[in-house]
Amino acid sequence: MLEEVERWLNARSWSAGDRPVQHLLSAKRATGQSVSVVLPALDEEATVGDIVTVIRRELMLRVPLVDEIVVVDSGSGDRTAEVAAAAGARVEHRDAILPRIPALPGKGEVLWRSLLVTGGDIVCFVDADLREFSADFVSGIVGPLLTDPDVHLVKAMYDRPLGTAPGQGGRVTELMARPLLNMHWPRLAGFVQPLGGEYAARRSLLERLPFPVGYGVELGMLVDALHLVGLDALAQVDVGVRVHRHQDGRALGRMAAAIYRTAQLRLARGHLVRPTLTQFERGVDGFEPRTYTVDTEERPPMTEIAEYAARRVA
């Protein structure tokens, strides 16, 4: 791992408990910053209502930290919109936002369009399929933005169980995104959950970023933010455990392909390639990095080996 990244991990990685909500409320009042929470949703009637309810109860009614909750429905065939509205969210429909430009399918499209129907100085994105949702997912990641003017984007980090298996979720992260980042953008190797859908950023940054329309949006945003505002303007906050619906292998393959394509487009910039991979394990004091050398050597086809050719002749 780069020394710069090690320093960044110590300086820009926090826990949600490091900033009590009352402290955040004081900072919000002092700075006058407003906060929007956006949930991109497609057929999430089973979970979206509970998420909206928790945010509204804990961060709007109990403590006025969040100014608006907006669910952007991207064409649900179920009761997502009705459930979200009943829970207290404002519901916007993807196709009704900027109708001059026909909407494309994909999560990034929804996030991009959400900037047109929200007003917060800080925009917090939360996936709508989370279960056992905690308000820490919001307060934790908006906290550094409210209290530190040098921070521009904050990603949530968490454990991701796969069923009953701890730490086995995030398969596309481990198999695609983390190797890509470590080898092509090693300054981003410190992010525990680079593809996580829970992150917050200043509107002043988001409005200057391109948005891949599909699954590549998180990786693309992270890479582009690095080059626009620098590593020290990025941060991450530990919010515990993320429980959500898992997709099947084929869906993950499509996700990986979109992420690879997003990276491919950005590789034209010619950034440094480093043959190491940093992964994370939770220790006593939080997430701890483990860096491994990536195998770069290759053996030639056996038919090119003289001894093998001689054996075949014999």
Sequence and secondary structure as in RCSB ss.txt:
>XXXX:A:sequence
MLEEVERWLNARSWSAGDRPVQHLLSAKRATGQSVSVVLPALDEEATVGDIVTVIRRELMLRVPLVDEIVVVDSG
SGDRTAEVAAAAGARVEHRDAILPRIPALPGKGEVLWRSLLVTGGDIVCFVDADLREFSADFVSGIVGPLLTDPD
VHLVKAMYDRPLGTAPGQGGRVTELMARPLLNMHWPRLAGFVQPLGGEYAARRSLLERLPFPVGYGVELGMLVDA
LHLVGLDALAQVDVGVRVHRHQDGRALGRMAAAIYRTAQLRLARGHLVRPTLTQFERGVDGFEPRTYTVDTEERP
PMTEIAEYAARRVA
>XXXX:A:secstr
  HHHHHHHHHHEEEGGGS HHHHHHHHHHHT  EEEEEEESS TTTHHHHHHHHHIIIIISSTT  EEEEEESS
 SSSHHHHHHHHT EEEEGGGSSTTS   SSHHHHHHHHTTS   SEEEE  TTEES  THHHHHHHHHHHH TT
  EEEEEEE  BTTBTT   HHIIIIIHHHHHHH GGGTT S TT S EEEEHHHHTTS   SSTTHHHHHHHHH
HHHH GGGEEEEEEEE EE    HHHHHHHHHHHHHHHHHHHTT     SEEEEEEEETTEEEEEEEE       
 GGG HHHHHHHH 
